[in-house]
Amino acid sequence: MPRKGIALAAAAAVSSVLFAAVPAAAVSPAQTRAGGPPYPYADCVKEAKRQMKGTDHAARSLCDKLVKKGWVKPPRA
């Protein structure tokens, strides 16, 4: 019986620590940064071309996928 009591007390202590930390972690680092997502489309294309050393078409295709996910602002028409 004492083992169950110790295990229950340990579980309660761990869960209280985890649940106390959740509100502090609710604000993501992306929300606190001024330059967080969504990023400009032109910057996405420029960086994708630099990193992939690929064609303009491949960079735009990647950035179009990131627009759908909400990480990049849509291009201006």
C-alpha positions in Angstrom: 0.0 0.0 0.0 2.8 2.5 0.7 4.1 2.1 -2.8 0.8 3.1 -4.3 0.7 6.2 -2.1 4.2 7.2 -3.1 3.5 6.5 -6.8 0.2 8.5 -6.6 2.0 11.4 -4.9 4.8 11.4 -7.4 2.3 11.4 -10.3 0.3 14.3 -8.8 3.5 16.3 -8.3 4.7 15.7 -11.9 1.3 16.5 -13.4 1.1 19.7 -11.4 4.5 20.8 -12.7 3.5 20.0 -16.3 0.2 21.7 -16.1 1.7 24.8 -14.5 4.2 25.1 -17.3 1.5 25.0 -20.1 0.3 28.6 -19.8 3.8 29.9 -19.9 4.5 27.9 -23.1 1.2 28.9 -24.7 2.8 31.9 -26.4 5.1 30.6 -29.1 8.4 32.2 -29.9 7.0 33.0 -33.4 4.4 35.2 -31.8 6.9 37.1 -29.7 9.3 37.8 -32.6 8.6 40.8 -34.7 9.7 39.0 -37.9 7.8 35.8 -37.3 5.5 34.0 -39.8 4.0 34.7 -42.2 7.1 35.7 -44.1 7.1 37.7 -47.3 6.8 35.7 -50.5 9.8 37.4 -52.2 12.0 36.6 -49.2 10.9 32.9 -49.4 11.8 32.6 -53.1 15.1 34.3 -52.6 16.1 32.1 -49.7 14.8 28.9 -51.4 16.9 29.6 -54.5 19.9 30.3 -52.3 19.5 27.1 -50.2 18.5 24.7 -52.9 20.7 26.2 -55.6 17.8 25.3 -57.9 15.7 26.9 -60.5 13.2 29.7 -60.0 10.4 27.3 -60.7 11.4 24.9 -57.9 11.7 27.8 -55.4 8.3 29.2 -56.3 6.8 25.7 -56.1 8.2 25.3 -52.5 7.0 28.8 -51.5 3.5 28.1 -52.9 3.3 25.0 -50.7 4.4 27.2 -47.7 1.7 29.7 -48.6 -0.9 27.0 -48.3 0.4 26.1 -44.9 0.3 29.7 -43.7 4.1 30.2 -43.2 4.5 32.6 -46.1 2.2 35.5 -47.2 0.6 35.1 -50.6 2.4 37.0 -53.5 1.0 40.3 -54.6 -0.7 40.2 -58.0 
